[in-house]
């Protein structure tokens, strides 16, 4: 290395060290600047930082929820599921677990914690995103009791000022007891007494160590750690709390080991709140209100909430499910319907035969594998790259991808040879879509899913994603299909159109009723995919769902073990997604009314009944022609004709872009003049062990 290079390297290292020192200094100074600003700002915020002038709002009246037509849909009880309890009525494990995981220096700081803020800043800087909060229990209590959720510097300073004053005037026990009676634990439970009943059918004083640790972990993200619908995440969060308690010295090593060794949640749902009407949609609306106004405002009541739900469609959805699934041993079903033009949720309901009062929201929280309905997203990703599904051909034959030991077959082990991608979609051919997934790229399929509307569930960019190996919620899938129905314009799902506050004023700051829309794919892409799905309704796996005289498009989906069955489809006016499965785990539906449940069976039947009712008397509206021209490429996929990859491969070729000068006309069979030459690689036989399981499992997904 030359002297010049060594000098430049030393200079670069010195600059890096200076930057690190500046960052470290900033991290040290931030908490003290905040404290100084807070203490010095008491005079400036004296009117807002006066504990005697601020009072928690008393228990108010019920909040009334209205449907889209103005009729009363039901009420959100103000205090029905909150019972304040004294310190002596709370298990001693609860405050220990809460302090350990939320504010471990609670008994040392004076309301705000400079060290905790610094620790959070360090973690956030390292992660380059917000991963920790620096708020104390006292600050959270102040926020719930006195302050709105607006994010302004003045509000943060006022919050810190009030926390310091509250910390001086109230004992730690009083602060902690008040917090435990105020905090939201999810599933309509405010306060530790309601939480104990909701999850364990117990009183708060009866909670044991494991139960207290589970509940203490919920307030950070009640829906993420919901033990009813995400037991694995809830268990992991409980373990985090137990580790924090061990570090803080609240439990012994033997107590920790015994608690960690128990891998069951021992849930015993309470019955106190079964009478909440429309629990699925109500729970979703309540979560939205919580996010916007905070627990105190929602709990206090007095709101008038106007929603997008249409009672007639709600009734039609329930009727469609109960007509098809009419026995107490049948699996559960969920329906969500969205207006593609603005994202308004028109129906959201679920039925669990034989289990009345169930509060699990399968539509928003029950992420399950979507099976072949996800092929639509893979198809959209391919079309957006210029693949014409009507003139592009792939090999339908068993496929083995050696790098992942991924063996793909069709369920019936019948294959079409070389067929168009349109035909493969209509037949829901896994082997074609496995090849297509590798050619398009799993990450590109993930990116397309995010664009279309799958924006919450975790998606791993594995080739099996095209066959539905990644879990999504029915609401996310409905949102993605609604984007296609809208010609490529994504609309954020909308449930609330207007909120009238207790003082009679309409809240104009939260954006209720204003569609949040964005074009995510060109209309020619959405139109092409829709044309393929229209053919599927007429000639493919969606025939049983098609409504006579209606222009509709849709796709079936079933997981390879029959644990989940789907149908997602749309008209120009309404998108509807149907899911069927057993609530607690991946239970195969092999004998329901004498058949194995797959997408073309009960989900298609329910979709047909619901859409027939929803569209009755409205007349048919065809999908519009795109306003932009397609941009096709001469597609040469690396895996287009390969039997196996890893033993012999077909070299990738470069696609040549061409711009269509005329609208593509769909065909259901290959044009007579088209000839396809299969590359030499297709003569290579697959490896002897064709049943070797892959990380994504051997794919034999049904339509």
C-alpha positions as CSV (number, residue, x, y, z in Angstrom):
1,X,0.0,0.0,0.0
2,X,1.4,3.4,-1.0
3,X,2.0,6.2,1.5
4,X,-0.8,8.2,0.0
5,X,-3.3,5.4,0.5
6,X,-2.2,4.8,4.1
7,X,-2.6,8.5,4.8
8,X,-6.1,8.6,3.3
9,X,-7.0,5.5,5.3
10,X,-5.8,7.1,8.6
11,X,-7.7,10.2,7.8
12,X,-10.9,8.2,7.1
13,X,-10.5,6.3,10.4
14,X,-10.1,9.6,12.3
15,X,-13.3,11.0,10.7
16,X,-15.2,7.8,11.7
17,X,-13.9,8.1,15.3
18,X,-15.0,11.8,15.5
19,X,-18.5,10.9,14.1
20,X,-18.8,8.1,16.7
21,X,-17.8,10.5,19.5
22,X,-20.3,13.1,18.4
23,X,-23.1,10.5,18.3
24,X,-22.1,9.3,21.7
25,X,-22.1,12.8,23.1
26,X,-25.5,13.5,21.5
27,X,-26.9,10.3,23.1
28,X,-25.7,11.5,26.5
29,X,-27.0,15.0,26.1
30,X,-30.5,14.2,24.7
31,X,-32.0,13.1,28.0
32,X,-30.6,16.0,29.9
33,X,-31.7,18.5,27.3
34,X,-35.2,17.1,27.5
35,X,-35.2,17.3,31.3
36,X,-33.8,20.8,31.3
37,X,-36.4,21.9,28.7
38,X,-39.1,20.3,30.8
39,X,-38.2,21.9,34.1
40,X,-37.4,25.2,32.5
41,X,-40.6,25.1,30.6
42,X,-42.9,24.8,33.5
43,X,-43.7,28.5,33.4
44,X,-44.3,28.4,29.7
45,X,-46.7,25.5,30.0
46,X,-48.1,26.4,33.4
47,X,-51.7,26.2,32.2
48,X,-51.2,22.7,30.6
49,X,-48.8,21.5,33.4
50,X,-51.1,21.9,36.3
51,X,-52.3,18.7,37.9
52,X,-55.0,20.4,39.9
53,X,-56.5,21.9,36.7
54,X,-56.5,18.5,34.9
55,X,-58.9,15.8,35.8
56,X,-59.4,12.3,34.3
57,X,-62.7,12.4,32.5
58,X,-65.4,10.5,34.4
59,X,-67.0,7.3,33.0
60,X,-69.2,8.4,30.2
61,X,-72.1,7.1,28.1
62,X,-71.9,4.3,25.5
63,X,-70.4,5.1,22.1
64,X,-73.0,4.4,19.4
65,X,-71.8,2.8,16.1
66,X,-73.8,3.4,13.0
67,X,-74.0,1.6,9.7
68,X,-73.5,3.2,6.3
69,X,-77.2,3.8,5.9
70,X,-77.4,5.6,9.3
71,X,-79.1,2.8,11.2
72,X,-77.8,1.9,14.6
73,X,-75.4,-1.0,14.3
74,X,-74.8,-1.3,18.0
75,X,-72.8,0.2,20.9
76,X,-69.3,0.1,22.3
77,X,-69.9,-0.1,26.1
78,X,-68.1,2.7,27.9
79,X,-67.0,0.8,31.1
80,X,-68.6,-2.6,30.8
81,X,-65.3,-4.4,30.6
82,X,-63.4,-2.4,33.1
83,X,-63.6,-2.9,36.9
84,X,-61.1,-0.8,38.9
85,X,-59.5,-2.8,41.7
86,X,-57.3,-1.7,44.7
87,X,-53.6,-2.5,45.1
88,X,-54.6,-5.3,47.5
89,X,-56.8,-6.9,44.8
90,X,-54.0,-7.4,42.4
91,X,-51.6,-10.3,42.3
92,X,-48.1,-9.3,43.5
93,X,-46.7,-10.8,40.3
94,X,-48.5,-8.2,38.1
95,X,-46.7,-5.0,39.2
96,X,-43.3,-6.9,39.3
97,X,-43.8,-8.1,35.7
98,X,-45.1,-4.7,34.5
99,X,-42.2,-2.8,36.0
100,X,-39.6,-5.3,34.7
101,X,-40.7,-5.1,31.1
102,X,-41.9,-1.6,30.8
103,X,-40.0,0.6,33.2
104,X,-37.3,-1.2,35.1
105,X,-36.0,2.0,36.9
106,X,-39.6,2.9,37.9
107,X,-38.7,3.0,41.6
108,X,-35.5,5.1,41.0
109,X,-36.5,7.9,38.6
110,X,-38.7,10.9,39.2
111,X,-41.3,10.5,36.5
112,X,-39.1,10.6,33.5
113,X,-36.0,8.5,33.0
114,X,-33.0,10.1,31.3
115,X,-31.1,6.8,31.4
116,X,-34.1,5.0,29.8
117,X,-34.4,7.7,27.1
118,X,-30.7,7.4,26.4
119,X,-31.0,3.6,26.2
120,X,-33.9,3.9,23.8
121,X,-32.0,6.4,21.6
122,X,-29.0,4.1,21.4
123,X,-31.2,1.1,20.4
124,X,-33.0,3.2,17.8
125,X,-29.8,4.6,16.3
126,X,-28.3,1.1,16.1
127,X,-31.4,-0.3,14.4
128,X,-31.9,2.9,12.3
129,X,-35.6,2.8,13.3
130,X,-37.8,3.1,16.4
131,X,-37.3,-0.2,18.3
132,X,-37.6,1.1,21.9
133,X,-39.6,3.8,23.6
134,X,-38.2,5.9,26.4
135,X,-41.5,6.6,28.1
136,X,-42.0,5.7,31.7
137,X,-45.1,4.2,33.4
138,X,-45.8,7.6,34.9
139,X,-45.7,9.2,31.4
140,X,-48.0,6.5,30.0
141,X,-50.4,7.2,32.9
142,X,-50.3,10.9,32.2
143,X,-50.9,10.3,28.5
144,X,-53.9,8.0,29.2
145,X,-55.4,10.3,31.9
146,X,-54.8,13.8,30.6
147,X,-53.4,14.1,27.1
148,X,-54.4,13.6,23.5
149,X,-52.2,11.5,21.2
150,X,-51.1,14.4,19.0
151,X,-47.4,14.2,18.2
152,X,-46.0,17.7,18.9
153,X,-43.1,19.0,20.8
154,X,-45.3,21.0,23.1
155,X,-47.4,17.9,24.0
156,X,-44.2,15.9,24.7
157,X,-42.9,18.6,27.0
158,X,-46.2,19.0,28.7
159,X,-46.3,15.2,29.2
160,X,-42.8,15.2,30.7
161,X,-43.7,18.1,33.0
162,X,-46.9,16.5,34.2
163,X,-45.0,13.2,34.8
164,X,-42.5,14.9,37.0
165,X,-45.2,16.6,39.0
166,X,-47.2,13.4,39.3
167,X,-44.1,11.6,40.4
168,X,-43.6,14.2,43.2
169,X,-47.2,14.1,44.5
170,X,-48.2,10.5,44.1
171,X,-46.5,7.5,45.7
172,X,-45.1,4.8,43.4
173,X,-47.7,2.4,44.5
174,X,-50.5,4.8,43.7
175,X,-49.1,5.5,40.2
176,X,-48.6,1.8,39.4
177,X,-52.1,0.9,40.7
178,X,-53.7,3.6,38.6
179,X,-51.7,2.5,35.5
180,X,-52.7,-1.1,35.9
181,X,-56.4,0.0,36.1
182,X,-56.1,2.1,33.0
183,X,-54.0,0.3,30.5
184,X,-55.5,-1.6,27.5
185,X,-54.7,-5.3,27.2
186,X,-56.5,-6.0,24.0
187,X,-59.8,-7.9,23.3
188,X,-61.9,-5.2,24.8
189,X,-60.1,-5.5,28.2
190,X,-59.2,-2.2,30.0
191,X,-57.4,-2.7,33.3
192,X,-55.9,-5.8,34.9
193,X,-59.2,-7.1,36.3
194,X,-60.8,-7.2,32.9
195,X,-57.7,-8.7,31.4
196,X,-57.6,-11.5,34.0
197,X,-61.2,-12.3,33.2
198,X,-60.9,-12.0,29.4
199,X,-57.9,-14.4,29.1
200,X,-58.1,-16.6,32.2
201,X,-61.6,-16.3,33.7
202,X,-59.9,-15.2,36.9
203,X,-59.8,-12.3,39.3
204,X,-56.6,-10.1,39.1
205,X,-55.6,-11.3,42.6
206,X,-55.6,-14.9,41.5
207,X,-53.0,-14.6,38.6
208,X,-49.9,-16.7,38.9
209,X,-46.4,-15.9,37.7
210,X,-46.9,-17.2,34.1
211,X,-50.2,-15.5,33.7
212,X,-49.0,-12.2,35.1
213,X,-46.0,-12.3,32.7
214,X,-48.3,-12.9,29.7
215,X,-50.6,-10.0,30.5
216,X,-47.7,-7.6,31.3
217,X,-46.4,-8.2,27.8
218,X,-49.6,-7.3,26.0
219,X,-50.0,-3.4,26.4
220,X,-47.0,-2.8,24.1
221,X,-48.9,-4.2,21.1
222,X,-52.1,-6.0,22.0
223,X,-53.0,-7.2,18.5
224,X,-49.4,-8.4,17.7
225,X,-49.2,-10.4,20.9
226,X,-52.8,-11.5,21.0
227,X,-52.6,-14.9,22.6
228,X,-55.9,-16.0,21.1
229,X,-54.8,-15.5,17.5
230,X,-51.0,-15.4,17.8
231,X,-50.1,-17.8,20.5
232,X,-46.5,-18.3,19.4
233,X,-45.9,-14.5,19.5
234,X,-47.6,-14.2,22.9
235,X,-45.5,-17.0,24.3
236,X,-42.3,-15.4,23.0
237,X,-43.4,-12.1,24.6
238,X,-44.2,-13.8,27.9
239,X,-40.7,-15.3,27.9
240,X,-39.2,-11.8,27.4
241,X,-41.1,-10.6,30.5
242,X,-39.8,-13.5,32.5
243,X,-36.3,-12.8,31.5
244,X,-36.7,-9.1,32.5
245,X,-38.1,-10.2,35.9
246,X,-35.1,-12.5,36.4
247,X,-32.6,-9.7,35.5
248,X,-34.4,-7.3,37.9
249,X,-34.2,-9.9,40.7
250,X,-38.0,-10.3,41.0
251,X,-37.9,-14.1,40.6
252,X,-35.3,-16.7,41.4
253,X,-33.5,-18.9,39.0
254,X,-35.6,-21.9,39.9
255,X,-38.8,-19.9,39.5
256,X,-37.6,-18.7,36.1
257,X,-36.7,-22.2,34.9
258,X,-40.0,-23.6,36.0
259,X,-42.0,-20.8,34.2
260,X,-40.0,-21.0,31.0
261,X,-40.3,-24.8,30.9
262,X,-44.1,-24.5,30.7
263,X,-44.8,-24.0,26.9
264,X,-48.6,-23.7,27.3
265,X,-50.6,-20.5,27.7
266,X,-53.4,-22.1,29.7
267,X,-56.0,-19.7,28.3
268,X,-59.5,-19.9,29.6
269,X,-61.5,-17.2,27.9
270,X,-64.1,-15.4,30.0
271,X,-67.7,-15.0,29.2
272,X,-68.4,-11.6,30.6
273,X,-68.3,-9.7,27.3
274,X,-69.9,-12.2,24.9
275,X,-72.9,-9.9,24.4
276,X,-70.9,-7.3,22.4
277,X,-72.7,-7.2,19.1
278,X,-70.8,-7.7,15.8
279,X,-67.6,-8.6,17.8
280,X,-65.4,-8.9,14.7
281,X,-66.1,-5.6,13.1
282,X,-66.6,-3.9,16.4
283,X,-63.2,-5.1,17.5
284,X,-61.6,-3.7,14.4
285,X,-63.4,-0.3,14.7
286,X,-62.4,-0.2,18.4
287,X,-58.7,-0.8,17.5
288,X,-58.9,2.1,15.0
289,X,-60.4,4.4,17.6
290,X,-57.7,3.3,20.1
291,X,-54.9,4.1,17.8
292,X,-56.3,7.6,17.1
293,X,-57.7,8.7,20.4
294,X,-56.1,6.6,23.1
295,X,-57.8,4.4,25.7
296,X,-59.2,7.1,27.9
297,X,-61.3,8.7,25.2
298,X,-62.6,5.4,23.9
299,X,-63.3,4.1,27.4
300,X,-65.0,7.3,28.4
301,X,-67.6,6.9,25.6
302,X,-69.9,9.5,24.2
303,X,-68.7,9.0,20.6
304,X,-70.9,8.7,17.6
305,X,-69.1,6.5,15.1
306,X,-70.3,6.2,11.5
307,X,-69.0,3.2,9.6
308,X,-68.9,1.8,6.1
309,X,-70.7,-1.4,7.0
310,X,-74.0,-2.2,5.1
311,X,-76.4,-4.2,7.3
312,X,-77.9,-5.9,4.3
313,X,-74.5,-7.2,3.2
314,X,-73.6,-8.3,6.7
315,X,-76.8,-10.3,6.9
316,X,-76.2,-11.7,3.4
317,X,-72.7,-12.8,4.5
318,X,-73.9,-14.6,7.6
319,X,-76.7,-16.2,5.6
320,X,-74.3,-17.5,2.9
321,X,-72.0,-19.0,5.5
322,X,-74.7,-20.7,7.6
323,X,-76.5,-22.0,4.5
324,X,-73.3,-23.9,3.5
325,X,-71.9,-24.7,6.9
326,X,-74.9,-25.7,8.9
327,X,-73.6,-28.3,11.3
328,X,-72.1,-27.7,14.8
329,X,-68.9,-29.6,13.9
330,X,-68.2,-27.6,10.7
331,X,-65.1,-25.4,10.4
332,X,-65.2,-21.6,10.8
333,X,-65.6,-19.2,7.9
334,X,-64.9,-15.5,7.5
335,X,-66.1,-13.1,4.8
336,X,-64.8,-9.6,4.1
337,X,-66.2,-7.4,1.2
338,X,-64.5,-4.2,0.0
339,X,-65.7,-1.4,-2.4
340,X,-62.7,-1.2,-4.8
341,X,-63.5,2.4,-5.6
342,X,-62.6,3.7,-2.2
343,X,-61.5,0.8,0.1
344,X,-64.7,1.0,2.2
345,X,-65.4,-2.3,4.1
346,X,-69.0,-3.2,3.3
347,X,-69.1,-6.5,5.2
348,X,-66.9,-8.2,7.8
349,X,-68.1,-11.2,9.6
350,X,-67.3,-14.7,10.7
351,X,-69.1,-17.7,11.8
352,X,-67.8,-20.4,14.1
353,X,-70.4,-23.2,14.2
354,X,-71.0,-24.6,17.6
355,X,-69.0,-21.8,19.3
356,X,-71.2,-18.8,19.9
357,X,-69.6,-15.6,21.3
358,X,-66.2,-16.2,19.8
359,X,-64.3,-13.0,19.7
360,X,-61.4,-14.0,17.4
361,X,-61.3,-11.7,14.4
362,X,-60.2,-14.1,11.6
363,X,-60.6,-11.3,9.0
364,X,-58.0,-9.0,10.5
365,X,-55.8,-11.1,12.8
366,X,-56.1,-14.7,11.6
367,X,-53.2,-14.9,9.1
368,X,-53.3,-18.2,7.3
369,X,-51.7,-19.7,4.1
370,X,-53.7,-18.5,1.1
371,X,-52.9,-21.4,-1.2
372,X,-53.4,-20.8,-4.9
373,X,-55.1,-17.4,-4.4
374,X,-51.6,-16.0,-4.1
375,X,-50.9,-17.1,-7.7
376,X,-52.8,-14.0,-8.7
377,X,-50.2,-11.8,-7.1
378,X,-47.4,-13.8,-8.8
379,X,-49.2,-13.4,-12.1
380,X,-49.5,-9.6,-11.5
381,X,-45.7,-9.4,-10.8
382,X,-45.0,-11.3,-14.1
383,X,-47.4,-9.2,-16.2
384,X,-45.9,-6.0,-14.8
385,X,-42.5,-7.2,-16.1
386,X,-44.0,-7.6,-19.6
387,X,-45.1,-11.2,-19.7
388,X,-48.2,-11.8,-21.8
389,X,-50.1,-14.7,-20.1
390,X,-52.1,-15.4,-23.3
391,X,-49.0,-15.9,-25.5
392,X,-46.3,-17.1,-23.0
393,X,-46.0,-20.8,-22.5
394,X,-44.6,-22.9,-19.7
395,X,-44.1,-26.6,-19.1
396,X,-46.6,-28.4,-16.9
397,X,-44.7,-31.4,-15.5
398,X,-43.2,-32.4,-12.1
399,X,-40.5,-30.0,-11.1
400,X,-37.6,-30.4,-8.8
401,X,-35.5,-27.4,-7.6
402,X,-32.4,-28.9,-6.1
403,X,-30.9,-25.9,-4.3
404,X,-33.9,-25.9,-1.9
405,X,-34.8,-29.6,-2.3
406,X,-38.2,-28.4,-3.5
407,X,-40.4,-31.0,-5.2
408,X,-43.5,-29.6,-6.9
409,X,-46.4,-31.6,-8.3
410,X,-50.1,-31.1,-9.0
411,X,-52.5,-32.7,-6.6
412,X,-54.0,-35.1,-9.1
413,X,-50.5,-35.8,-10.7
414,X,-51.9,-34.9,-14.1
415,X,-50.0,-32.5,-16.4
416,X,-50.8,-30.6,-19.5
417,X,-47.3,-30.5,-21.1
418,X,-46.6,-27.1,-22.6
419,X,-49.5,-24.6,-21.9
420,X,-50.1,-20.9,-21.8
421,X,-49.8,-19.1,-18.5
422,X,-53.5,-18.2,-18.8
423,X,-54.3,-21.9,-19.1
424,X,-52.0,-22.8,-16.2
425,X,-53.9,-20.2,-14.1
426,X,-57.2,-21.6,-15.0
427,X,-56.1,-25.1,-14.1
428,X,-54.2,-23.7,-11.0
429,X,-51.1,-25.6,-12.1
430,X,-48.5,-25.6,-9.3
431,X,-45.6,-26.8,-11.5
432,X,-46.0,-23.9,-13.9
433,X,-46.2,-21.4,-11.1
434,X,-43.1,-22.9,-9.4
435,X,-41.2,-22.3,-12.6
436,X,-42.7,-18.8,-13.0
437,X,-41.8,-17.9,-9.4
438,X,-38.2,-18.6,-10.0
439,X,-38.2,-16.7,-13.3
440,X,-40.0,-13.6,-11.8
441,X,-38.1,-13.7,-8.5
442,X,-39.6,-14.2,-5.1
443,X,-38.6,-10.8,-3.9
444,X,-40.4,-9.2,-6.8
445,X,-43.5,-11.2,-5.8
446,X,-43.2,-10.0,-2.2
447,X,-42.8,-6.4,-3.5
448,X,-46.0,-6.8,-5.6
449,X,-47.9,-8.2,-2.7
450,X,-46.9,-5.1,-0.6
451,X,-48.0,-2.8,-3.4
452,X,-51.4,-4.4,-3.9
453,X,-52.4,-4.5,-0.2
454,X,-50.6,-7.2,1.8
455,X,-48.9,-4.7,4.1
456,X,-48.9,-6.2,7.6
457,X,-48.1,-9.9,7.5
458,X,-44.5,-11.1,7.3
459,X,-43.6,-12.4,3.9
460,X,-40.4,-14.4,3.2
461,X,-39.0,-14.2,-0.3
462,X,-39.0,-17.9,-1.0
463,X,-40.0,-19.4,-4.4
464,X,-42.9,-21.2,-2.7
465,X,-44.5,-17.8,-2.1
466,X,-46.2,-18.0,-5.5
467,X,-48.0,-21.2,-4.3
468,X,-49.3,-19.5,-1.2
469,X,-46.7,-20.7,1.4
470,X,-46.7,-17.3,3.3
471,X,-49.6,-16.5,5.7
472,X,-51.8,-13.4,5.1
473,X,-55.1,-12.2,6.6
474,X,-58.4,-12.3,4.7
475,X,-58.5,-8.5,4.9
476,X,-55.0,-8.1,3.3
477,X,-55.9,-10.5,0.5
478,X,-59.2,-8.8,-0.1
479,X,-57.4,-5.5,-0.3
480,X,-54.9,-6.9,-2.9
481,X,-57.7,-8.2,-5.1
482,X,-59.7,-4.9,-4.7
483,X,-56.6,-3.1,-6.1
484,X,-56.9,-5.2,-9.2
485,X,-60.6,-4.6,-9.4
486,X,-59.9,-0.9,-9.2
487,X,-57.6,-1.0,-12.2
488,X,-54.4,-0.9,-10.2
489,X,-55.3,1.8,-7.7
490,X,-54.7,0.7,-4.0
491,X,-57.2,2.1,-1.4
492,X,-56.4,1.6,2.2
493,X,-59.2,-0.4,3.8
494,X,-61.6,2.1,5.4
495,X,-64.1,1.2,8.2
496,X,-65.0,4.6,9.7
497,X,-66.5,7.5,7.7
498,X,-67.2,10.0,10.5
499,X,-66.7,10.4,14.3
500,X,-68.8,12.9,16.3
501,X,-67.1,13.8,19.6
502,X,-68.9,14.0,22.9
503,X,-69.2,17.8,22.5
504,X,-71.1,17.4,19.3
505,X,-68.2,18.4,17.0
506,X,-67.3,16.3,14.0
507,X,-63.6,15.3,14.2
508,X,-62.0,16.6,11.0
509,X,-58.4,16.0,12.1
510,X,-58.2,12.2,11.9
511,X,-59.1,11.9,8.2
512,X,-62.1,9.7,8.7
513,X,-64.0,9.0,5.5
514,X,-61.2,10.3,3.2
515,X,-59.9,7.5,0.9
516,X,-56.2,7.0,1.0
517,X,-55.4,5.9,-2.5
518,X,-52.4,5.4,-4.7
519,X,-51.8,3.9,-8.1
520,X,-49.5,1.0,-7.6
521,X,-49.6,-0.8,-11.0
522,X,-50.6,0.5,-14.5
523,X,-54.2,-0.2,-15.5
524,X,-53.1,-2.4,-18.4
525,X,-51.5,-4.8,-15.9
526,X,-54.6,-5.0,-13.7
527,X,-56.8,-5.4,-16.8
528,X,-54.7,-8.3,-18.1
529,X,-54.8,-10.1,-14.8
530,X,-58.5,-9.5,-14.6
531,X,-59.1,-11.0,-18.0
532,X,-57.3,-14.2,-16.9
533,X,-59.4,-14.4,-13.8
534,X,-62.6,-13.8,-15.8
535,X,-61.7,-16.9,-17.8
536,X,-61.1,-18.8,-14.6
537,X,-64.7,-18.0,-13.5
538,X,-66.1,-19.3,-16.9
539,X,-63.8,-22.3,-17.6
540,X,-61.5,-23.0,-14.6
541,X,-61.6,-23.7,-10.9
542,X,-63.9,-20.7,-10.2
543,X,-66.8,-22.0,-12.2
544,X,-68.8,-22.9,-9.1
545,X,-68.5,-19.3,-7.8
546,X,-69.5,-17.6,-11.0
547,X,-72.8,-15.7,-10.9
548,X,-74.8,-16.1,-14.1
549,X,-75.1,-12.8,-16.0
550,X,-72.4,-11.1,-13.9
551,X,-69.0,-10.0,-15.1
552,X,-66.8,-11.4,-12.4
553,X,-63.2,-12.5,-11.8
554,X,-61.7,-14.7,-9.1
555,X,-59.4,-17.4,-7.9
556,X,-59.6,-20.5,-5.6
557,X,-57.0,-21.5,-3.1
558,X,-56.4,-24.5,-0.9
559,X,-53.3,-25.5,1.2
560,X,-51.8,-28.9,0.6
561,X,-53.1,-30.4,3.9
562,X,-56.6,-29.0,3.4
563,X,-56.2,-26.9,6.5
564,X,-57.3,-23.6,4.8
565,X,-59.6,-23.0,1.8
566,X,-60.2,-19.7,0.1
567,X,-62.0,-17.9,-2.7
568,X,-61.2,-14.3,-3.6
569,X,-63.0,-12.6,-6.4
570,X,-64.5,-9.3,-7.6
571,X,-66.8,-7.4,-9.8
572,X,-66.2,-3.8,-10.8
573,X,-68.3,-2.7,-7.7
574,X,-67.4,-5.2,-5.0
575,X,-64.5,-7.5,-4.0
576,X,-65.2,-10.4,-1.6
577,X,-62.8,-12.8,0.1
578,X,-64.0,-16.0,1.8
579,X,-61.8,-18.1,4.1
580,X,-62.7,-21.5,5.7
581,X,-60.7,-23.3,8.3
582,X,-60.6,-24.5,11.9
583,X,-59.8,-21.7,14.4
584,X,-57.2,-23.5,16.5
585,X,-54.3,-24.6,14.3
586,X,-53.8,-26.3,11.0
587,X,-56.5,-28.9,11.2
588,X,-57.1,-30.8,7.9
589,X,-60.7,-30.5,6.6
590,X,-60.8,-33.9,5.1
591,X,-64.4,-34.9,5.9
592,X,-66.8,-32.0,6.1
593,X,-70.3,-33.0,4.8
594,X,-68.5,-36.0,3.3
595,X,-65.9,-34.2,1.2
596,X,-62.4,-32.6,1.6
597,X,-62.8,-28.8,1.7
598,X,-61.0,-27.1,-1.1
599,X,-61.3,-23.6,-2.7
600,X,-63.7,-24.8,-5.5
601,X,-66.1,-26.3,-3.0
602,X,-67.5,-24.5,0.1
603,X,-65.6,-21.2,-0.3
604,X,-66.8,-20.9,-3.9
605,X,-70.4,-21.8,-2.9
606,X,-70.4,-19.1,-0.1
607,X,-68.9,-16.5,-2.5
608,X,-71.5,-17.3,-5.1
609,X,-74.4,-17.1,-2.6
610,X,-73.1,-13.8,-1.1
611,X,-72.4,-12.1,-4.4
612,X,-75.7,-13.2,-5.9
613,X,-77.5,-11.5,-3.0
614,X,-75.1,-8.5,-3.0
615,X,-75.5,-7.7,-6.7
616,X,-79.2,-8.6,-7.0
617,X,-81.2,-5.9,-8.9
618,X,-78.1,-3.7,-9.5
619,X,-77.4,-4.8,-13.1
620,X,-74.1,-5.9,-14.5
621,X,-71.1,-3.6,-15.1
622,X,-68.2,-4.8,-17.3
623,X,-64.6,-4.1,-16.4
624,X,-63.4,-1.1,-18.3
625,X,-60.7,-1.3,-21.0
626,X,-57.3,0.1,-19.9
627,X,-56.4,3.6,-20.9
628,X,-52.7,2.7,-21.3
629,X,-51.1,0.3,-23.8
630,X,-49.4,-2.9,-22.6
631,X,-45.6,-3.2,-22.8
632,X,-44.9,-6.8,-23.6
633,X,-41.5,-8.5,-23.8
634,X,-40.3,-11.6,-25.6
635,X,-40.2,-13.7,-22.5
636,X,-37.5,-16.4,-22.2
637,X,-37.6,-17.8,-18.7
638,X,-34.7,-19.8,-17.3
639,X,-37.0,-22.3,-15.8
640,X,-39.7,-22.1,-18.4
641,X,-39.3,-25.7,-19.7
642,X,-37.0,-27.4,-17.2
643,X,-37.9,-30.6,-15.4
644,X,-35.2,-30.2,-12.7
645,X,-32.8,-27.5,-11.7
646,X,-29.4,-28.3,-10.3
647,X,-28.8,-31.3,-12.5
648,X,-29.2,-29.6,-15.8
649,X,-30.2,-26.1,-16.5
650,X,-31.4,-23.9,-19.3
651,X,-29.4,-20.7,-19.7
652,X,-31.2,-17.5,-19.1
653,X,-31.8,-15.3,-22.1
654,X,-32.4,-11.6,-22.2
655,X,-36.0,-10.4,-22.9
656,X,-36.6,-7.9,-25.6
657,X,-39.1,-5.2,-24.9
658,X,-41.8,-4.5,-27.4
659,X,-44.8,-2.1,-27.1
660,X,-48.2,-3.4,-28.0
661,X,-49.9,-1.5,-30.8
662,X,-53.2,-3.2,-30.3
663,X,-55.2,-4.6,-27.4
664,X,-54.2,-8.1,-26.5
665,X,-57.1,-10.5,-27.1
666,X,-57.3,-13.4,-24.6
667,X,-57.5,-17.0,-25.8
668,X,-58.2,-20.1,-23.8
669,X,-56.1,-22.4,-26.0
670,X,-52.7,-21.9,-27.7
671,X,-52.9,-20.4,-31.2
672,X,-52.7,-23.0,-34.0
673,X,-49.7,-21.3,-35.6
674,X,-47.6,-21.3,-32.4
675,X,-44.9,-23.9,-32.1
676,X,-42.8,-24.3,-29.0
677,X,-39.3,-25.9,-28.9
678,X,-38.5,-27.5,-25.6
679,X,-34.8,-27.0,-24.6
680,X,-32.6,-30.0,-24.2
681,X,-32.7,-29.7,-20.4
682,X,-36.2,-31.1,-20.4
683,X,-34.9,-34.5,-21.2
684,X,-33.1,-34.7,-17.8
685,X,-35.1,-36.9,-15.4
686,X,-35.8,-35.7,-11.9
687,X,-33.7,-37.2,-9.1
688,X,-34.9,-40.6,-7.8
689,X,-36.2,-39.3,-4.5
690,X,-39.1,-37.2,-5.7
691,X,-40.7,-37.1,-2.3
692,X,-37.9,-35.3,-0.5
693,X,-39.5,-32.6,1.6
694,X,-38.3,-29.1,0.9
695,X,-38.0,-26.3,3.5
696,X,-41.2,-24.9,2.1
697,X,-42.6,-28.6,2.0
698,X,-43.4,-30.7,-1.0
699,X,-46.0,-28.7,-3.0
700,X,-49.1,-30.5,-4.0
701,X,-51.5,-27.6,-3.3
702,X,-55.0,-28.1,-4.7
703,X,-56.7,-25.4,-6.7
